[in-house]
Amino acid sequence: MAKTMTVVYTMAQPSAAVYQTIVASQLAYFKDRNAGIHELAVGTSVATTLHTKTDQMPVAATMTVTQLEVDRVFETEVTYAAGRIVTTYQLAPAAEGTKVTYSETNTFNKKNFTNSFWVVGWVYTLFYRRNIKKRLQWIEETAALSKVGESNGTASH
């Protein structure tokens, strides 16, 4: 059984700037784990270590880019021994700029992992929403600095 948590946040920045900021921050994460990665494409993977939500133990995992649609969607999938986590940023134009829908879907291989997640899930959801809102605010602030999407659509440096 999967559990999906979603946060919707409207940013006062164009989709191109928001998307570029998301991709740049994810590329930095991938490069930190494998210096040989210079761009992201569907199928790009890195080995990493993550903390589980149910007991905060570090676990080996693989993170893979699963979907890239310029200015619309960025998605990764993390697989580890207990299951998988799909993280998606969906972007849509809004009157105020860009509506970003961030979602995280947790799927577990064993029922007892699912049950454990449901026990701690309500507490995790509170922290999740707060932390994701901070992340989305950081993306918005960083996108504002990039100037992508203004006038001719090129980045100014």
C-alpha positions as CSV (number, residue, x, y, z in Angstrom):
1,M,0.0,0.0,0.0
2,A,1.3,3.4,-0.9
3,K,1.0,6.7,1.0
4,T,1.2,9.9,-0.9
5,M,1.7,13.3,0.7
6,T,1.3,16.4,-1.3
7,V,2.0,20.1,-0.9
8,V,0.7,22.8,-3.4
9,Y,2.6,26.1,-3.4
10,T,2.2,29.1,-5.8
11,M,5.4,30.9,-6.6
12,A,5.7,34.4,-8.1
13,Q,8.3,33.2,-10.6
14,P,8.0,31.8,-14.2
15,S,8.0,28.1,-14.7
16,A,11.3,28.2,-16.6
17,A,13.1,29.7,-13.6
18,V,11.4,27.3,-11.1
19,Y,12.2,24.3,-13.2
20,Q,15.8,25.3,-13.7
21,T,16.3,25.8,-10.0
22,I,14.8,22.4,-9.2
23,V,17.1,20.7,-11.8
24,A,20.2,22.6,-10.7
25,S,19.6,21.7,-7.0
26,Q,19.0,18.0,-7.9
27,L,22.1,18.0,-10.2
28,A,24.2,19.3,-7.3
29,Y,22.9,16.4,-5.1
30,F,23.7,13.9,-7.8
31,K,27.2,15.4,-8.4
32,D,27.9,15.4,-4.7
33,R,27.5,11.6,-4.8
34,N,29.1,11.0,-8.2
35,A,31.4,13.8,-9.6
36,G,31.2,12.2,-13.0
37,I,27.6,13.3,-13.5
38,H,27.4,16.6,-15.4
39,E,23.7,16.6,-16.5
40,L,20.5,14.8,-15.5
41,A,18.5,12.7,-17.9
42,V,15.8,10.0,-17.4
43,G,17.7,7.0,-16.0
44,T,20.5,8.9,-14.3
45,S,21.2,7.1,-11.0
46,V,23.4,7.5,-7.9
47,A,24.0,5.4,-4.9
48,T,23.2,7.2,-1.7
49,T,22.4,6.7,2.0
50,L,19.1,7.9,3.4
51,H,17.4,7.8,6.8
52,T,14.2,5.8,7.0
53,K,11.0,7.6,8.2
54,T,10.1,4.9,10.7
55,D,13.2,4.4,12.7
56,Q,15.8,7.0,11.3
57,M,18.3,4.3,10.5
58,P,20.7,5.0,7.6
59,V,20.0,2.7,4.7
60,A,21.7,2.2,1.3
61,A,19.5,3.4,-1.6
62,T,19.6,4.3,-5.3
63,M,18.1,7.5,-6.6
64,T,17.1,7.6,-10.2
65,V,15.6,10.4,-12.4
66,T,12.4,8.9,-13.7
67,Q,10.7,11.8,-15.5
68,L,11.9,15.1,-17.0
69,E,9.5,17.4,-18.9
70,V,11.1,20.8,-19.3
71,D,9.2,23.5,-17.3
72,R,6.6,20.9,-16.3
73,V,7.8,17.8,-14.3
74,F,10.8,16.6,-12.4
75,E,10.6,13.2,-10.8
76,T,12.9,10.9,-9.0
77,E,12.5,7.4,-7.5
78,V,14.5,6.1,-4.5
79,T,14.7,2.4,-4.1
80,Y,16.0,0.7,-0.9
81,A,15.5,-2.6,0.8
82,A,12.2,-1.7,2.4
83,G,10.5,-0.2,-0.7
84,R,10.6,2.9,-2.8
85,I,9.9,6.7,-2.6
86,V,8.7,8.6,-5.7
87,T,9.2,12.4,-5.4
88,T,7.5,14.6,-8.0
89,Y,7.6,18.3,-8.8
90,Q,4.7,19.3,-11.1
91,L,4.7,22.8,-12.5
92,A,1.7,24.6,-14.0
93,P,1.2,28.2,-15.0
94,A,-0.7,30.3,-12.5
95,A,-2.0,33.9,-12.6
96,E,0.6,34.8,-10.0
97,G,3.5,32.8,-11.6
98,T,3.8,29.0,-11.2
99,K,1.8,26.5,-9.2
100,V,4.1,23.8,-7.9
101,T,2.6,20.5,-6.7
102,Y,5.2,18.6,-4.7
103,S,4.3,15.0,-3.9
104,E,6.1,12.1,-2.2
105,T,4.7,8.6,-2.5
106,N,6.1,5.9,-0.2
107,T,5.6,2.3,-1.1
108,F,6.8,-0.5,1.2
109,N,7.6,-4.1,0.3
110,K,6.2,-5.6,3.6
111,K,3.0,-5.0,5.4
112,N,4.8,-4.4,8.7
113,F,6.7,-1.5,7.2
114,T,3.5,0.0,6.0
115,N,2.0,-0.4,9.4
116,S,5.0,1.2,11.1
117,F,4.8,4.1,8.6
118,W,1.1,4.6,9.4
119,V,1.9,4.7,13.2
120,V,4.6,7.5,12.7
121,G,3.1,8.9,9.6
122,W,0.9,11.5,11.2
123,V,3.9,13.0,13.0
124,Y,6.0,12.7,9.9
125,T,3.3,14.5,7.9
126,L,3.5,17.5,10.1
127,F,7.3,17.8,9.8
128,Y,7.0,16.9,6.1
129,R,4.7,19.8,5.3
130,R,6.8,22.3,7.2
131,N,10.1,21.1,5.7
132,I,8.7,21.0,2.1
133,K,7.2,24.5,2.5
134,K,10.7,25.7,3.5
135,R,12.2,23.9,0.5
136,L,9.6,25.4,-1.9
137,Q,10.3,28.9,-0.5
138,W,14.0,28.3,-1.1
139,I,13.3,27.3,-4.7
140,E,11.2,30.4,-5.2
141,E,13.8,32.7,-3.7
142,T,16.6,31.1,-5.8
143,A,14.4,31.2,-8.9
144,A,13.9,34.9,-8.4
145,L,17.7,35.4,-8.5
146,S,18.1,33.4,-11.7
147,K,16.1,35.8,-14.0
148,V,15.2,32.9,-16.3
149,G,12.0,33.4,-18.1
150,E,12.3,37.2,-18.2
151,S,12.3,39.0,-21.6
152,N,14.1,36.6,-24.0
153,G,14.1,33.5,-21.7
154,T,17.8,33.3,-21.2
155,A,19.5,33.2,-17.8
156,S,21.4,36.3,-16.8
157,H,24.6,35.7,-14.8
